[in-house]
């Protein structure tokens, strides 16, 4: 299986020469999917979402491209920003790769990424001292001057 993924890149389980087993995961075969809604994988996308298997060395953009090929209905039922958020649940590199793939491969503009979607810290107002800070938890633990 690893040889197949090395030669062919990320692929859905139906394309793999054998069924994915625990022994494959133990040697570095990873599964990639996204959640559609609270009711289960793909619930808000019109049908179930097919997982794609990949190796750690596969770049996120390559995995996302294979994932979208295996799940074409996501392009029809998902919004660009909604898909970026769901892919971004795997981390910033996945979010950025999703933007690139959606824009370059599918012509879906994802818009200018604002601070919320980039994961930049957001200033919040401390309820005690009314100062705007990046990390409220640390601020309160380290001696807020508001009391």
Secondary structure, DSSP 4 states (H G I P E B T S, - for coil): -HHHHHHH-SEEGGGSSS---HHHHHTTEEEE----BTTBTTGGGTSPPPPEEEETTS-HHHHHHHHHHHTTHHHHHS-HHHHHHHHHTT-HHHHHHHHHHHHHHH--------HHHHT----EE-TTT--EES-HHHHHHTT-TT-
